Amino acid sequence: MTPESVTTEAPAQNGAAKRNGRITRSRKVGSSNGATSTPESHQSLSTYIQAHFDECSRSQKDVAQYIVDHLDEAAFQTAEELARRANTSSSTVVRFSQALGFDGFPELQAAAREEYRRLHQSASDGETRGSLPLFSLDQSEFETSLAADHVNVEETARRVSRASVEALIDAIVGAEKVVVAGTDQMAFFASYLRHLLMLLDLRVDVVASPSQEALSRLGRIDERTLVIGLSAGRPHPLVVRAMKLARHRGGQTAAITDATLSEVAKLGQIKLYYSSNSPAYVRSHTALLGLLQALAYGVYARDSSQYEDRIKAFRLK
């Protein structure tokens, strides 16, 4: 990625100018014969990052996708905190900021705050003045974490497309076999989704580690297979491999992820996003759990009479 000059309003030494929450830049475009500057129109930080995402290094992409999908955290965290959540170093965060044309992370963060305030201004204007917060202002760490999960579930419900959900339910019901790929922390959720769907007598396999058994399951993927890839942040190579294999063999792919710019999201023909913001030392997967349960219930509701006897038998165990 080539650092870009920034058109400033004032003062001139600032790395990025903010105009009503938007940043104004002049991008260098050129060839070996010479370079010219082409000013870009005003755009938000998230839009600008997405436009230049492919130019980033692998570690910078981790920072980019985290900022785009967790703008509220990026706007108020330190570079060290942001680096920890993006699974990279604080120096990478600084280099990423400079590669975008900012002097450093504080200038990038200022643009993030402006965008955050603009996005939430209309929402706050429409709030009922008498509404009460979930917890008191002096909430404990426990309450802060619960409050974040409450927001995550609401944010996920707002962002999930009904068309995408219906498309994934159709794909699950119509597939001869479903393969759920998820490693590390996602392995639990892959197994749980398998459990929910197997209760409905659907054929489901899990790929959770590069074992010989898991690799043999990948070898059986064909055009009648639906591969569902689960990822948080940077996806595991095994999940990416499963998605690519399904696309190559004509099967269907679906991505359930907290990073809209991840490789798994790009490979998914159907995409479901969940919010994972958390004040804790790990990402929150509360919204993911709710999404998977709601998805399984949607499959059940397609033909509840067909599944009723199996579910009833399970409840009696």
N, C-alpha and C positions, 0 to 999 in steps of 0.2 A: 504494500500500500504506500502510495506517495503522499507525503504531507501536503496539505493544501493551504493556500493563503486564505485569509479571512477578511471579508469586508467589514470594517467596524464603523459604528456610529460615533461612539465616544466611551472611554478614551481610546486613542489609537493603538496603545500597546496591548490591549486585551486580545486574548487568543481567539475569541468568538464573540460576535456581536449578537445581542438579543434584542429583538424588536417584537414586542407583544408576544413573547414566548417562543419566537421563531428565530432560527439562526440564519445569518446571511453569509454565504461563502462564495469565493471565486476559485473554481477548480482549474488546475493546470492541465491542459490537454495538449499533447504535442507528439512529435516523432523525432527521428534522428536528425531531420533537417531543421528543426526548430520547434519551439513551444509557444503556444498561445494560451491566453487565459479566457475561459468562457464562464461568465457569472451564472450561478444557478439561482433559481427562484427561491424565495423564502420557504423554508421547510422545517418541520420539527426535528428534534434530535433523533427520535426513533426512526422517522422516515429516512433521514440522512444515513443513519447506521445501516439500515436495511439495504439502501441503494448501493452501499460500498462493502457489503458483508463479504462477498466473494473475494475481495482484495485482501482480506485479513489473513494473518497467519492462523495456525490451528489454535494456539492459546488465546490469541486476540478474539477469535470467534466465540470462545467461551465467555469472554467479557461482553462481547456485543450482544449475544443472545440473552444473557442475563439482564442487561440493562433494558433491552426492548421488552422483555416479559415481566420484569420486576422493577418498573420505573420508580415506584414509590419508595422502594428500599434503596435503589441506587442514588436517589436524590438526596438522601439524608445519612448514608453510611460513609465511613471513612474509606480510603483506598484499600486499607488492610482488610476491613470487613468485607468489602465488595470482592476482593481477591479470594478470600476464604470461601465465600459462597459460590464463586465461579470456579473453584478448584484450580486456582492459578496463583501467581505471585503479584505483590503490589507493584513491582517494577513493570510487569506486563500491563497492568491497568494504566500506569503512567504513560508507557510507550503507546498504548492504544489511543489514549487521549491526544497525544502529540501527533500521531499518525492521522487523526481526523482534522488536525489544524489548530487544536487548542494548545495553549502554553503548557498546560498540565491538567491534572485531574480536577482541581478546584474550579477551573473554567468550564470543563465538561459538566461537572456536577451542578453548576449554576444554570446551565442550559436545561439540564434534567429537571431542576426544581421549577423553572419557568413553565416547562411543558406539563409537569405534574399539577401545578396550580391551575393552569388553563383547562386541563382535562376535567378537573374536579370542581371548577368554579360553577358550572351549570348544575352539577349534581347537588352541590351545597346550597345553591340558590333555591332549588326545588324542595329542599328538606323541610319537614314540619318543625317549626321552632320549638314546639313542646316535646319533641321526641327525646328520649333519654338515652344516654350511652349504655353500652352493655355492662360496663363496670365503672366504678368511680375513678376519678382522675389519678388517685394514688394506688392504682392497681398493682398487684404483685406480679412477679414473673410468671407464675402459674396462670393468672388471669389474663396477662398480656398474650400468652401463647394461645389460650382458648379464644380470645377475641380475634386474633389473627386467623385462626381456623374458621371462625364464623364468617369473616370477610372472604376467605378463600372459597368456601362453599358458595357464597352468594356471587362472587366474581365468576366462578366456573359456570354456574347456572346461567348467568347473563351472556357469557361468551360462547357457550356451546350452541352450535347451529342445530335446529330441529331437523333440517334436511340431512345433515351429516349423521345425526343419531339414527334417523330412519334408514339411511343408506347402510349403516353398519349393522343394524338389526336385520335388514334384508340379506346382507352378505352372510351373516352368521346362520340364519335360518336356511339359506340356499346352498351353503357350502357342504360338500361331502365330508370334509375334515377341516378342523380349525387348529392352527398351531399358534400358541401364545409364546412369544419370545420376550424374556426379561431376565436380566442377570443381577447379581448383587442384591441391592435393596429392592429392586423390581421383581426378583424371583418370588418373593412372598405374594405379591399382587398377581403375578402370572398364575401361580398355583391356586390362588383364591378364585380368580376368574374361571379357571378350569373346573374347580369344584362347583361353582354356581351353574355352569353350563352343563356339566355332567349330571347334575340333578335333573336336568330336562332331557336326559338320554341323548345328548349330542356327543359326537365323537371329537374329543379335544386332546391334544398333546401339548406338553410344555417343553420349551428349550430354555434351560436356565444356566447351563454351564457347558464348556467345550469338551464334554465327556464323549466317549465313543457312542454311547446310546443316544445322546442328544444329536450328534452329527449324523447318525443313521436316520433320525427323524427328519432332519433337513434334506437328506437324500431322497426321501419319499414325497417331497413337495411337488405337486403338479398343478395343472390348470384348474382342477376342482378343489384346490386348497385355498383357504383364507389364512393369511399370516397377520397376526396382530402384534405389533411391536410396541413394547412399553419402555419408556425412557424418562430419565430425570437429568437435565443438563446434557452433558456430552454422552451420547449413546455408546454402549459397549459394541466393539467390532462384531461380536457374534450376532447381535440383534440386527445390525446393518447388513450382515451377510445373509441372514434369513430373509430380510426384506428384498434384497437385490435378487436372491435366488428365485423368490416367488414372482417377481416382475419378469425375470428372464424366462421362466417356464410358463408364463401366461396366467398365473394365479392372481388372486386379489390381495391387496395389502391395505392395512389400516394402521394408523399411528395414534397412540394415546400418549401425549407428552406434555411437559410443562415448558418446553422451549420451541416456539413456533419456527425458529430458524435452524433447528437441528437437522441432521442428515436423515434421521428417521421420519421427520415430518415431510421432508422433500420426497421421500420414497413412498409415503403413504398415499394411496388413491383416495382414502377416506381419512380425515383428520379430526381428532377430538383433543381439545386443549383443556388442561386443568391448572389452577393457580396453586403455587406451592410456597408462597411467602411465609416466612417464619422469623420470629426474633431469636429463636433457639439456634443451637450449633449445627442443626441438620435441617434439610428442607422438610416442609410439611406435606404429608400425603393423605391428609384427611379428606380433601376434596376428591382425590383419586379413588379412594375407597368408596365414597358415595357415588361417584360416577359409574364405577364397575357394577355396583349393586343395582343402580337404576337401569343400567344397560341390560343386565340379566333379567330384570323385571319386565323390561320392554319386550324381550324375546318371549318370555312366558306369556305376556298379555296378547301376543299375536294369535295364540291358540290355547287359551287357558284350559279348555275342556280336555285337550289332548294330554296336557301335562298334569292335570289335577290328581290323578290316581298315584302317579309317582311321587308327587310332593306330599300327598296325604300319607303314603307309606313311609316316607322319610321322617315326617313329623312324629309318627308313632314309634319310631325306634328309640 
